[in-house]
């Protein structure tokens, strides 16, 4: 019964070759896992950056909305703006443009989030 030499170089060498091949395969799999873990870590870092930027955008939106609301309260006919309706309109237009830029940046950041999620 046990492992016998059939004259072809011996089964011990065959077993060692099989062990070596399995070790090589396992090392390849471990390298693949390490690469995947690194990619996930990089995605997590990038997602955290995107989330921070989105938070800043949200804060900017609130700030610009508060500014616009205040200007509209002070708007034409308001006590503090006698003779300055054009200046108020200019400021409101600037705020609208800033808000559009923030909205565009938020859209870009949401697209980046989708891209990062697809990398995982």
C-alpha positions as YAML, in Angstrom:
chain: A
units: angstrom
residues:
- id: 1
  name: UNK
  ca: [0.00, 0.00, 0.00]
- id: 2
  name: UNK
  ca: [1.72, 3.38, 0.69]
- id: 3
  name: UNK
  ca: [3.58, 5.70, -1.63]
- id: 4
  name: UNK
  ca: [5.70, 3.65, -3.93]
- id: 5
  name: UNK
  ca: [8.30, 4.52, -6.44]
- id: 6
  name: UNK
  ca: [7.01, 3.52, -9.84]
- id: 7
  name: UNK
  ca: [10.37, 4.17, -11.48]
- id: 8
  name: UNK
  ca: [9.37, 7.57, -12.78]
- id: 9
  name: UNK
  ca: [11.30, 9.68, -10.30]
- id: 10
  name: UNK
  ca: [9.21, 9.01, -7.21]
- id: 11
  name: UNK
  ca: [6.00, 10.29, -5.74]
- id: 12
  name: UNK
  ca: [7.77, 12.38, -3.12]
- id: 13
  name: UNK
  ca: [8.98, 14.72, -5.85]
- id: 14
  name: UNK
  ca: [5.46, 14.85, -7.30]
- id: 15
  name: UNK
  ca: [4.04, 15.79, -3.90]
- id: 16
  name: UNK
  ca: [6.71, 18.48, -3.45]
- id: 17
  name: UNK
  ca: [5.89, 19.91, -6.89]
- id: 18
  name: UNK
  ca: [2.22, 19.99, -5.98]
- id: 19
  name: UNK
  ca: [3.00, 21.73, -2.68]
- id: 20
  name: UNK
  ca: [5.19, 24.26, -4.51]
- id: 21
  name: UNK
  ca: [2.45, 24.93, -7.09]
- id: 22
  name: UNK
  ca: [-0.15, 25.38, -4.34]
- id: 23
  name: UNK
  ca: [2.20, 27.72, -2.47]
- id: 24
  name: UNK
  ca: [2.71, 29.76, -5.63]
- id: 25
  name: UNK
  ca: [-1.06, 29.95, -6.19]
- id: 26
  name: UNK
  ca: [-1.62, 30.95, -2.56]
- id: 27
  name: UNK
  ca: [1.03, 33.67, -2.79]
- id: 28
  name: UNK
  ca: [-0.68, 35.01, -5.90]
- id: 29
  name: UNK
  ca: [-4.03, 35.06, -4.12]
- id: 30
  name: UNK
  ca: [-2.50, 36.82, -1.10]
- id: 31
  name: UNK
  ca: [-1.03, 39.46, -3.41]
- id: 32
  name: UNK
  ca: [-4.44, 39.93, -5.02]
- id: 33
  name: UNK
  ca: [-6.05, 40.33, -1.59]
- id: 34
  name: UNK
  ca: [-3.40, 42.85, -0.53]
- id: 35
  name: UNK
  ca: [-3.98, 44.86, -3.71]
- id: 36
  name: UNK
  ca: [-7.75, 44.80, -3.15]
- id: 37
  name: UNK
  ca: [-7.34, 45.93, 0.47]
- id: 38
  name: UNK
  ca: [-5.09, 48.80, -0.67]
- id: 39
  name: UNK
  ca: [-7.67, 49.83, -3.28]
- id: 40
  name: UNK
  ca: [-10.46, 49.76, -0.69]
- id: 41
  name: UNK
  ca: [-8.38, 51.87, 1.69]
- id: 42
  name: UNK
  ca: [-7.67, 54.40, -1.06]
- id: 43
  name: UNK
  ca: [-11.39, 54.50, -1.94]
- id: 44
  name: UNK
  ca: [-12.27, 55.06, 1.72]
- id: 45
  name: UNK
  ca: [-9.81, 57.96, 1.93]
- id: 46
  name: UNK
  ca: [-11.20, 59.46, -1.27]
- id: 47
  name: UNK
  ca: [-14.80, 59.01, -0.10]
- id: 48
  name: UNK
  ca: [-13.96, 60.81, 3.16]
- id: 49
  name: UNK
  ca: [-12.47, 63.71, 1.14]
- id: 50
  name: UNK
  ca: [-15.55, 63.88, -1.07]
- id: 51
  name: UNK
  ca: [-17.83, 63.85, 1.98]
- id: 52
  name: UNK
  ca: [-15.86, 66.71, 3.56]
- id: 53
  name: UNK
  ca: [-16.19, 68.73, 0.35]
- id: 54
  name: UNK
  ca: [-19.92, 68.02, 0.21]
- id: 55
  name: UNK
  ca: [-20.25, 69.26, 3.78]
- id: 56
  name: UNK
  ca: [-18.45, 72.48, 2.83]
- id: 57
  name: UNK
  ca: [-20.80, 72.88, -0.15]
- id: 58
  name: UNK
  ca: [-23.81, 72.42, 2.12]
- id: 59
  name: UNK
  ca: [-22.45, 75.07, 4.48]
- id: 60
  name: UNK
  ca: [-21.86, 77.44, 1.58]
- id: 61
  name: UNK
  ca: [-25.41, 76.89, 0.32]
- id: 62
  name: UNK
  ca: [-26.81, 77.80, 3.73]
- id: 63
  name: UNK
  ca: [-24.58, 80.88, 3.95]
- id: 64
  name: UNK
  ca: [-25.55, 82.11, 0.49]
- id: 65
  name: UNK
  ca: [-29.23, 81.49, 1.17]
- id: 66
  name: UNK
  ca: [-29.02, 83.49, 4.39]
- id: 67
  name: UNK
  ca: [-27.27, 86.33, 2.55]
- id: 68
  name: UNK
  ca: [-29.90, 86.32, -0.19]
- id: 69
  name: UNK
  ca: [-32.72, 86.29, 2.36]
- id: 70
  name: UNK
  ca: [-31.18, 89.23, 4.19]
- id: 71
  name: UNK
  ca: [-30.71, 91.20, 0.97]
- id: 72
  name: UNK
  ca: [-34.29, 90.54, -0.05]
- id: 73
  name: UNK
  ca: [-35.48, 91.81, 3.32]
- id: 74
  name: UNK
  ca: [-33.36, 94.92, 2.83]
- id: 75
  name: UNK
  ca: [-34.33, 95.04, -0.83]
- id: 76
  name: UNK
  ca: [-35.77, 97.93, -2.82]
- id: 77
  name: UNK
  ca: [-37.90, 100.02, -0.53]
- id: 78
  name: UNK
  ca: [-36.22, 98.65, 2.59]
- id: 79
  name: UNK
  ca: [-34.98, 101.10, 5.18]
- id: 80
  name: UNK
  ca: [-31.27, 100.45, 4.65]
- id: 81
  name: UNK
  ca: [-31.26, 100.56, 0.87]
- id: 82
  name: UNK
  ca: [-32.63, 103.91, -0.13]
- id: 83
  name: UNK
  ca: [-30.90, 104.71, -3.39]
- id: 84
  name: UNK
  ca: [-29.11, 101.35, -3.60]
- id: 85
  name: UNK
  ca: [-31.52, 98.90, -5.31]
- id: 86
  name: UNK
  ca: [-29.07, 98.32, -8.13]
- id: 87
  name: UNK
  ca: [-26.32, 97.34, -5.68]
- id: 88
  name: UNK
  ca: [-28.66, 94.89, -3.98]
- id: 89
  name: UNK
  ca: [-29.66, 93.36, -7.31]
- id: 90
  name: UNK
  ca: [-25.97, 92.97, -8.21]
- id: 91
  name: UNK
  ca: [-25.29, 91.25, -4.89]
- id: 92
  name: UNK
  ca: [-28.27, 88.93, -5.39]
- id: 93
  name: UNK
  ca: [-27.05, 88.06, -8.88]
- id: 94
  name: UNK
  ca: [-23.59, 87.31, -7.48]
- id: 95
  name: UNK
  ca: [-25.12, 85.06, -4.83]
- id: 96
  name: UNK
  ca: [-27.14, 83.23, -7.49]
- id: 97
  name: UNK
  ca: [-23.96, 82.59, -9.48]
- id: 98
  name: UNK
  ca: [-22.12, 81.38, -6.37]
- id: 99
  name: UNK
  ca: [-25.01, 79.06, -5.54]
- id: 100
  name: UNK
  ca: [-24.99, 77.70, -9.10]
- id: 101
  name: UNK
  ca: [-21.24, 77.04, -8.81]
- id: 102
  name: UNK
  ca: [-21.78, 75.25, -5.50]
- id: 103
  name: UNK
  ca: [-24.59, 73.15, -7.00]
- id: 104
  name: UNK
  ca: [-22.36, 72.24, -9.95]
- id: 105
  name: UNK
  ca: [-19.53, 71.25, -7.59]
- id: 106
  name: UNK
  ca: [-21.92, 69.11, -5.54]
- id: 107
  name: UNK
  ca: [-23.01, 67.30, -8.69]
- id: 108
  name: UNK
  ca: [-19.36, 66.68, -9.61]
- id: 109
  name: UNK
  ca: [-18.66, 65.35, -6.10]
- id: 110
  name: UNK
  ca: [-21.67, 63.01, -6.27]
- id: 111
  name: UNK
  ca: [-20.36, 61.72, -9.61]
- id: 112
  name: UNK
  ca: [-16.95, 61.16, -7.99]
- id: 113
  name: UNK
  ca: [-18.66, 59.15, -5.24]
- id: 114
  name: UNK
  ca: [-20.27, 56.91, -7.84]
- id: 115
  name: UNK
  ca: [-16.92, 56.42, -9.55]
- id: 116
  name: UNK
  ca: [-15.22, 55.55, -6.24]
- id: 117
  name: UNK
  ca: [-17.97, 53.06, -5.40]
- id: 118
  name: UNK
  ca: [-17.48, 51.38, -8.77]
- id: 119
  name: UNK
  ca: [-13.76, 50.91, -8.04]
- id: 120
  name: UNK
  ca: [-14.54, 48.73, -5.04]
...
